[in-house]
Amino acid sequence: MSANFSPMSQYALDNPGASLLLITLPLLVLSEHKSRSHIGTGLFKILSSVAFLSHPLLLPSVEWTPYRYLITTGLLFSLAGDFFLIPSRDEFYNLPSTKSSQHNSHAKGEAQGSDISLSFQLGVVAFAIAHVAYTVAFFKNSAEVSWIIFATTFVATVGIAKWLGVIYPPSQFSTIGNVLDLVIESEMKPLVTVYAVIISSMFSAAASTIPLDSSLNALYQRVLGAGMFVLSDVFVAKDAFGRGSVRRNRGWIWITVGYGLYFGGSLLSLLRWTLNVISWRVERGMAESGSGVHGMMNITL
């Protein structure tokens, strides 16, 4: 008698990377919130990223198509971005520095903007490159593109970013241009704006392209995964640029939701392909056993 597995259970069995994530993600949250371990946070964050990178690398039997190369490239740069965004020990423990010794909250907000490190900037660049790769991948793996949806989604996403305060925010909180009350230093504003435009393009590409398998589930999962990634960056922006934000004061719910959106979005995006691979392998086995099945699933990665 054959056993039946749910898609998520089969996903974990098919790729050990998913099983690794189920272990490392809770440990990441515990390290950052409960134990306040800088080493543990960095270690489990990188291991969680490696879990996704292992996905396309541990399926050598599947053809390396342009879409697979692009997704793998995006995952590699996401891994690099996660590495660069690991805070220094002083940042993690919120130790005093010469730039952040002011005592009033407004001065703290201004000083925080000037404390953005080169490592953080490299992380932003790495994720921007990753999103470029994802955007191209979505177009490569599309049966149809709606440019009206792309333009509408892009304008709406950029508009929301501006409203939140990600794009050239005013110096003070504003309900029409800085809802998150962000303080972004002048030198960082162009980089953050370019990143916002790139990730908006990625989300717009996910929303406006119909995957080659033409299934609604594939489209929904792609859009939801990309949307969760975009939302996770709202948490990053607030943590990095929020006026008076203190890393150690973040609650476990904030940490869990932030990481959950990022890693959950990535997991959801990869789930569609894994299910296609599972179906392809099952049908191939049936065809080879002479069961009369002649069709083969399209492999899009």
Secondary structure as GFF3:
##gff-version 3
##sequence-region A 1 301
A	DSSP	alpha_helix	7	14	.	.	.	ID=ss1
A	DSSP	alpha_helix	16	33	.	.	.	ID=ss2
A	DSSP	alpha_helix	38	57	.	.	.	ID=ss3
A	DSSP	alpha_helix	66	84	.	.	.	ID=ss4
A	DSSP	alpha_helix	89	92	.	.	.	ID=ss5
A	DSSP	alpha_helix	105	114	.	.	.	ID=ss6
A	DSSP	alpha_helix	118	140	.	.	.	ID=ss7
A	DSSP	beta_strand	142	145	.	.	.	ID=ss8
A	DSSP	alpha_helix	147	164	.	.	.	ID=ss9
A	DSSP	alpha_helix	189	208	.	.	.	ID=ss10
A	DSSP	beta_strand	209	211	.	.	.	ID=ss11
A	DSSP	alpha_helix	216	241	.	.	.	ID=ss12
A	DSSP	three_ten_helix	247	249	.	.	.	ID=ss13
A	DSSP	alpha_helix	252	288	.	.	.	ID=ss14
###
